[in-house]
């Protein structure tokens, strides 16, 4: 089985959703995670802190590395969480991605890892 990255993008600067709505989203996301585990498709997944917690490292010469706070790029959306799954093919991975999109109402990106065939 190939591995795929499922990326969840959140709108930058958005207010935290209503607690009742968020609770429903979390129930759905947890159910998808359980089903992925039961299907032996789960590899890893978790949410990320906001982009302003990021640290960017950039080669700046022979042996020098520049370290800066905050996100590398400004954007209207940021990577809010990731899940890595195993799936037999892209269509199966997209089915899981569709479930996350419906559950979270967020844009979801599904990408295969290199070296997986």
C-alpha positions as a Python dict, from the first residue, in 0.01 Angstrom:
ca = {
    (1, 'X'): (0, 0, 0),
    (2, 'X'): (115, 352, -79),
    (3, 'X'): (129, 635, 174),
    (4, 'X'): (-59, 960, 126),
    (5, 'X'): (-52, 1292, 309),
    (6, 'X'): (-391, 1442, 387),
    (7, 'X'): (-343, 1813, 465),
    (8, 'X'): (-613, 2024, 628),
    (9, 'X'): (-606, 2396, 560),
    (10, 'X'): (-763, 2653, 791),
    (11, 'X'): (-851, 3012, 707),
    (12, 'X'): (-601, 3260, 851),
    (13, 'X'): (-740, 3491, 1117),
    (14, 'X'): (-1068, 3303, 1142),
    (15, 'X'): (-1256, 3308, 1469),
    (16, 'X'): (-1273, 2980, 1657),
    (17, 'X'): (-1593, 2802, 1548),
    (18, 'X'): (-1895, 2775, 1772),
    (19, 'X'): (-1822, 2512, 2043),
    (20, 'X'): (-2120, 2296, 1944),
    (21, 'X'): (-2013, 2296, 1578),
    (22, 'X'): (-1651, 2220, 1673),
    (23, 'X'): (-1761, 1933, 1899),
    (24, 'X'): (-1948, 1777, 1606),
    (25, 'X'): (-1645, 1819, 1378),
    (26, 'X'): (-1418, 1656, 1636),
    (27, 'X'): (-1657, 1359, 1676),
    (28, 'X'): (-1652, 1306, 1298),
    (29, 'X'): (-1274, 1340, 1274),
    (30, 'X'): (-1226, 1094, 1562),
    (31, 'X'): (-1464, 848, 1394),
    (32, 'X'): (-1265, 871, 1069),
    (33, 'X'): (-945, 808, 1266),
    (34, 'X'): (-1098, 499, 1430),
    (35, 'X'): (-1209, 366, 1091),
    (36, 'X'): (-863, 428, 945),
    (37, 'X'): (-708, 231, 1233),
    (38, 'X'): (-960, -52, 1196),
    (39, 'X'): (-882, -69, 823),
    (40, 'X'): (-505, -72, 903),
    (41, 'X'): (-468, 247, 698),
    (42, 'X'): (-363, 484, 980),
    (43, 'X'): (1, 594, 995),
    (44, 'X'): (-2, 929, 1180),
    (45, 'X'): (-208, 1241, 1227),
    (46, 'X'): (-232, 1550, 1444),
    (47, 'X'): (-319, 1917, 1442),
    (48, 'X'): (-61, 2195, 1428),
    (49, 'X'): (-27, 2512, 1630),
    (50, 'X'): (-97, 2841, 1452),
    (51, 'X'): (160, 2955, 1192),
    (52, 'X'): (296, 3231, 1414),
    (53, 'X'): (451, 2957, 1631),
    (54, 'X'): (667, 2843, 1337),
    (55, 'X'): (1043, 2885, 1318),
    (56, 'X'): (1197, 2909, 972),
    (57, 'X'): (1555, 2798, 903),
    (58, 'X'): (1726, 2902, 582),
    (59, 'X'): (2079, 2832, 459),
    (60, 'X'): (2258, 3168, 445),
    (61, 'X'): (2608, 3081, 335),
    (62, 'X'): (2872, 2814, 369),
    (63, 'X'): (2787, 2692, 718),
    (64, 'X'): (2547, 2962, 832),
    (65, 'X'): (2175, 2911, 886),
    (66, 'X'): (1941, 3205, 939),
    (67, 'X'): (1669, 3140, 1199),
    (68, 'X'): (1355, 3357, 1200),
    (69, 'X'): (1026, 3346, 1387),
    (70, 'X'): (690, 3315, 1223),
    (71, 'X'): (565, 3164, 902),
    (72, 'X'): (769, 3171, 583),
    (73, 'X'): (485, 3306, 370),
    (74, 'X'): (175, 3513, 423),
    (75, 'X'): (-142, 3342, 315),
    (76, 'X'): (-517, 3334, 347),
    (77, 'X'): (-500, 2973, 464),
    (78, 'X'): (-247, 2778, 665),
    (79, 'X'): (-171, 2415, 729),
    (80, 'X'): (-372, 2329, 1037),
    (81, 'X'): (-320, 1954, 1058),
    (82, 'X'): (-198, 1648, 876),
    (83, 'X'): (-283, 1282, 853),
    (84, 'X'): (-69, 1018, 687),
    (85, 'X'): (-253, 711, 563),
    (86, 'X'): (-186, 392, 372),
    (87, 'X'): (-416, 326, 78),
    (88, 'X'): (-404, 91, -220),
    (89, 'X'): (-435, 378, -469),
    (90, 'X'): (-517, 746, -514),
    (91, 'X'): (-890, 681, -547),
    (92, 'X'): (-900, 515, -204),
    (93, 'X'): (-694, 800, -53),
    (94, 'X'): (-931, 1054, -209),
    (95, 'X'): (-1227, 874, -49),
    (96, 'X'): (-1069, 930, 294),
    (97, 'X'): (-993, 1291, 197),
    (98, 'X'): (-1357, 1345, 99),
    (99, 'X'): (-1465, 1223, 443),
    (100, 'X'): (-1233, 1474, 610),
    (101, 'X'): (-1359, 1754, 383),
    (102, 'X'): (-1721, 1679, 470),
    (103, 'X'): (-1644, 1644, 843),
    (104, 'X'): (-1434, 1959, 879),
    (105, 'X'): (-1574, 2177, 597),
    (106, 'X'): (-1208, 2277, 536),
    (107, 'X'): (-1006, 2250, 214),
    (108, 'X'): (-828, 1913, 210),
    (109, 'X'): (-526, 1824, -2),
    (110, 'X'): (-430, 1461, -73),
    (111, 'X'): (-75, 1393, -200),
    (112, 'X'): (121, 1073, -250),
    (113, 'X'): (468, 1041, -106),
    (114, 'X'): (758, 1004, -349),
    (115, 'X'): (921, 664, -379),
    (116, 'X'): (594, 485, -333),
    (117, 'X'): (567, 348, -685),
}
